[in-house]
Amino acid sequence: MANGDGGSHGTEEDNIEDTLPVEMYTPHPEWLDSADRVCLVWGQGSDGQLGIGDCVGYTTPQVLLSMIDRPLMNVSAGHSHTVAIGELADEEGSGHGVLMSWGSNMYGQTAKELDHFSFSTGFGGPEDDDDEDEQSVPLLVPSLNGFRFNDCATGLYHTLALGVSRAVGEDSSDDERGSLDGHSREYNRQHTKVFAWGSALLGDGTSNFESRPTHIRNLDDKQIDCVFAGGHHSMAISHSTGSVYLWGWLFERDVRENAEKAVLRQIPSPVQLNAFNGMSVRTVACGVWHSSVVTTEGKVFTIGLQKPSNLLSRQIDLSYSSPFYASDEVKANVDVVNELDLQDQYDEEVTPSTAQSFPLASQLSATLMSGVPAIAACACGDGFTVMLSDGGEIYFSGLNKNIGASRLEAIKVEVNSTSPVKSISAGLNFYTAVTAAGDVYVQGLLHGRVYRSLSKVITAKAITHTATGNDFCIAYTRE
């Protein structure tokens, strides 16, 4: 285990959970400078989403000791929960690609009946916690132990995971395997499965909320490579087929008679977006009510509405303190379009009138982002999009008063660093950037503090990525 200055982080023989006071998780600068692998957490922690064993928020980064010696492939943060894919050493060597979660389980977003992820051994017995709605330490998801995971994503209150059966992975030849963009573990692309759980339209064709992982069966043969989750919608892409899929709740501009108002789509199962047919898609980023799609040519397309409230005839509750659903208030003030109803109509009518009905979700329009160079990656939050160019520069577009921006035209963001930016991430009202030197920058509102400009908050040469939730952040080393 990595030790801080003076050995304040204990030894392998210590029972970390029992003996270390919370304030001693704060990293020493010398340790940050020399550590080969780090995992730091800070921000709101009232639901245990920081994973450090308490339900307290921190304005300064704390070391998540249980992950220090655990190689992490991916970490994703939601409104108040966190999901990670990592490695756990065991005698059989089958501990890589395991799925862990922690934080709020109020809507089933971390999954129920979890096993305690012991700090000292990596495995443990059932967590004895009277409060089943929150877990303040990383936990395994036992119902998915038979799968090796390569990707995960969190919406505000739901979770996605992409994996393959461990039995299939062991039996596959090298020719049958592929690798995920940015991930090191191999998997059999032909046998990947997508699971979803929590509070959202999960993709199984129903509007049910599920606390146990739900298998999205109609994605089984789609050769899915990556999954993405927004506030209330989800997406998936296949690099080999060039297909982009979407499901969930999504606002868009009314296409009938060029009306300047928002309509709400209800898409209960994945649909392929025809707008991206023939394109080579690199990656996707999902925000609260909109998403961005990045092509291998560096073009950025947006779908949905960054700020649907601007086009609503009457202000309705679009707060993020609880899961969204089409309540009577919403239905009374917004046109709600159910994809299943439209499919039935299109089956009955050969040439339906577009003046009387909406096109199917597969026909959703995509808007090309202008004024930016070739883009490598995007991150989306509440009403804004952050773009990372191939050259390591940051561009911003959006409407979010907490970030101090109110323009849809893309603008370049100045980064006070000689090192290029290598990764970005977006929370609800803030975003982060990580440079090649391990500098972590923040702009926006994070845990009561407003960063009006992109400001450096910590440096650790081993940091490569960040995961950003509603009001908290995780900086870590991605293997």
Backbone hydrogen bonds, N-H to C=O, Kabsch-Sander energy under -0.5 kcal/mol:
donor,donor_aa,acceptor,acceptor_aa,energy
7,G,4,G,-2.1
8,S,5,D,-0.8
10,G,7,G,-1.7
14,D,11,T,-1.3
16,I,14,D,-1.2
18,D,15,N,-0.7
19,T,15,N,-2.2
20,L,16,I,-1.8
24,M,21,P,-1.5
25,Y,22,V,-2.1
26,T,23,E,-0.9
32,L,28,H,-2.3
33,D,29,P,-1.9
34,S,30,E,-1.1
34,S,31,W,-0.5
35,A,31,W,-2.2
40,L,475,A,-3.4
41,V,62,Q,-2.7
42,W,473,C,-2.0
43,G,58,Y,-3.0
44,Q,471,D,-3.0
48,G,45,G,-1.9
51,G,48,G,-1.3
53,G,136,S,-2.8
58,Y,43,G,-2.1
62,Q,41,V,-2.8
63,V,25,Y,-2.1
64,L,39,C,-3.0
65,L,63,V,-1.4
67,M,64,L,-2.0
68,I,65,L,-1.2
70,R,67,M,-1.4
72,L,477,T,-0.7
73,M,85,I,-2.7
74,N,85,I,-1.4
76,S,83,V,-2.9
78,G,81,H,-3.3
79,H,155,G,-0.6
79,H,156,L,-1.4
80,S,156,L,-0.5
82,T,102,W,-3.0
83,V,76,S,-2.7
84,A,100,M,-2.5
85,I,74,N,-2.7
86,G,98,V,-2.0
87,E,71,P,-1.6
88,L,95,G,-2.6
93,G,90,D,-1.2
97,G,86,G,-0.7
98,V,86,G,-2.1
98,V,95,G,-0.6
100,M,84,A,-2.9
101,S,139,L,-2.3
102,W,82,T,-2.2
103,G,135,Q,-3.0
104,S,80,S,-3.0
105,N,133,D,-4.4
106,M,133,D,-0.7
108,G,105,N,-1.6
111,A,108,G,-0.9
112,K,211,S,-1.1
115,D,140,L,-1.1
116,H,125,G,-1.8
117,F,138,P,-1.1
118,S,116,H,-1.0
122,G,118,S,-1.4
127,E,114,L,-0.8
129,D,127,E,-1.2
132,E,130,D,-1.0
134,E,131,D,-1.0
135,Q,47,D,-0.6
135,Q,103,G,-1.8
139,L,101,S,-2.0
140,L,115,D,-1.6
141,V,99,L,-1.4
144,L,141,V,-1.7
145,N,142,P,-1.8
147,F,144,L,-1.8
148,R,164,V,-3.0
149,F,97,G,-3.1
149,F,147,F,-0.5
150,N,162,L,-2.5
151,D,162,L,-1.4
153,A,160,L,-2.1
155,G,158,H,-2.7
156,L,230,G,-0.7
156,L,231,G,-0.7
157,Y,231,G,-0.5
159,T,197,W,-2.8
160,L,153,A,-3.1
161,A,195,F,-2.1
162,L,151,D,-2.8
163,G,193,K,-2.4
164,V,148,R,-2.0
166,R,146,G,-2.6
169,G,165,S,-2.5
170,E,166,R,-2.1
171,D,167,A,-1.5
172,S,168,V,-1.1
176,E,173,S,-0.8
177,R,173,S,-0.6
177,R,174,D,-1.0
178,G,187,Y,-2.4
180,L,185,R,-0.7
183,H,180,L,-2.1
187,Y,178,G,-1.6
189,R,176,E,-0.7
189,R,187,Y,-0.9
191,H,188,N,-1.7
192,T,189,R,-1.0
193,K,163,G,-3.1
195,F,161,A,-2.8
196,A,214,T,-2.1
197,W,159,T,-1.9
198,G,210,E,-4.0
199,S,157,Y,-2.8
200,A,198,G,-0.7
202,L,200,A,-1.1
203,G,268,P,-0.6
205,G,268,P,-2.2
210,E,198,G,-1.6
214,T,196,A,-3.1
216,I,194,V,-2.8
216,I,214,T,-0.5
217,R,215,H,-1.3
219,L,216,I,-1.5
220,D,217,R,-2.0
222,K,219,L,-1.4
225,D,237,I,-3.0
226,C,237,I,-1.4
228,F,235,M,-2.7
230,G,233,H,-3.5
231,G,287,G,-2.2
232,H,288,V,-0.8
234,S,247,W,-3.2
235,M,228,F,-2.7
236,A,245,Y,-1.8
237,I,226,C,-1.9
238,S,243,S,-2.2
242,G,238,S,-1.7
243,S,238,S,-0.7
245,Y,236,A,-3.0
246,L,271,V,-2.0
247,W,234,S,-2.1
248,G,267,I,-3.1
249,W,232,H,-2.7
250,L,265,R,-1.7
252,E,263,V,-2.3
254,D,261,K,-2.8
257,E,255,V,-0.6
258,N,255,V,-0.7
259,A,256,R,-1.7
261,K,259,A,-1.4
262,A,311,L,-1.5
263,V,252,E,-2.8
264,L,335,D,-2.9
265,R,250,L,-2.9
265,R,263,V,-0.5
266,Q,337,V,-3.1
267,I,248,G,-2.5
267,I,265,R,-0.6
271,V,246,L,-2.1
273,L,244,V,-2.8
274,N,272,Q,-0.7
274,N,362,S,-2.5
276,F,273,L,-1.4
277,N,274,N,-1.9
279,M,276,F,-1.9
281,V,279,M,-0.7
282,R,294,V,-2.8
283,T,294,V,-1.6
285,A,292,S,-2.5
287,G,290,H,-3.5
288,V,381,G,-1.5
291,S,303,I,-2.1
292,S,285,A,-2.8
293,V,301,F,-3.1
294,V,283,T,-2.8
295,T,299,K,-2.3
296,T,280,S,-3.0
298,G,295,T,-1.8
301,F,293,V,-2.5
302,T,367,T,-2.5
303,I,291,S,-2.2
305,L,251,F,-0.6
305,L,289,W,-1.4
310,N,307,K,-1.5
311,L,308,P,-1.9
312,L,309,S,-0.9
318,L,316,I,-0.8
327,S,325,Y,-2.0
331,K,327,S,-2.7
332,A,328,D,-1.9
333,N,329,E,-0.8
333,N,330,V,-1.1
334,V,330,V,-2.1
335,D,262,A,-0.5
336,V,334,V,-0.6
337,V,264,L,-3.3
337,V,335,D,-0.6
338,N,336,V,-0.6
339,E,266,Q,-2.9
339,E,337,V,-0.6
342,L,338,N,-1.8
343,Q,339,E,-2.3
344,D,340,L,-1.9
345,Q,341,D,-1.9
346,Y,342,L,-2.8
347,D,343,Q,-1.8
348,E,344,D,-1.3
349,E,345,Q,-2.3
350,V,348,E,-0.5
354,T,352,P,-0.6
356,Q,353,S,-1.2
357,S,353,S,-1.3
363,Q,360,L,-2.3
364,L,361,A,-2.0
367,T,302,T,-2.7
369,M,300,V,-3.4
375,I,298,G,-2.0
376,A,388,L,-3.3
377,A,388,L,-1.5
379,A,386,V,-2.2
381,G,384,F,-2.1
382,D,428,L,-2.0
383,G,381,G,-1.3
385,T,397,S,-3.4
386,V,379,A,-3.3
387,M,395,Y,-3.3
388,L,377,A,-2.9
389,S,387,M,-0.5
389,S,393,E,-2.9
390,D,374,A,-2.2
392,G,389,S,-1.9
394,I,413,V,-0.6
395,Y,387,M,-2.5
396,F,411,I,-3.0
397,S,385,T,-2.3
398,G,407,R,-2.9
399,L,383,G,-3.0
400,N,405,A,-2.3
403,I,400,N,-1.3
404,G,400,N,-0.7
405,A,400,N,-1.6
407,R,398,G,-1.7
410,A,370,S,-0.5
411,I,396,F,-2.5
413,V,394,I,-2.9
414,E,412,K,-0.5
416,N,414,E,-0.5
417,S,415,V,-2.4
421,V,392,G,-1.8
422,K,434,V,-3.3
423,S,434,V,-1.5
425,S,432,T,-1.7
427,G,430,F,-3.1
428,L,469,G,-1.1
429,N,470,N,-0.6
431,Y,443,Q,-2.1
432,T,425,S,-2.9
433,A,441,Y,-1.8
434,V,423,S,-2.7
435,T,439,D,-2.1
436,A,420,P,-2.2
438,G,435,T,-1.8
440,V,458,I,-2.8
441,Y,433,A,-2.9
441,Y,439,D,-0.5
442,V,455,S,-2.6
443,Q,431,Y,-1.9
444,G,451,Y,-2.5
445,L,429,N,-2.3
446,L,444,G,-0.6
446,L,449,R,-2.7
449,R,446,L,-1.5
451,Y,444,G,-3.3
451,Y,449,R,-0.6
452,R,450,V,-0.8
455,S,442,V,-2.8
455,S,453,S,-0.6
457,V,440,V,-3.0
458,I,440,V,-1.1
460,A,438,G,-1.9
463,I,460,A,-2.5
464,T,476,Y,-2.3
465,H,476,Y,-2.1
467,A,474,I,-2.7
469,G,472,F,-2.7
470,N,78,G,-1.8
473,C,42,W,-3.0
474,I,467,A,-2.4
475,A,40,L,-2.7
476,Y,465,H,-2.5
477,T,38,V,-1.6
478,R,476,Y,-0.6
479,E,72,L,-2.9
479,E,477,T,-0.5
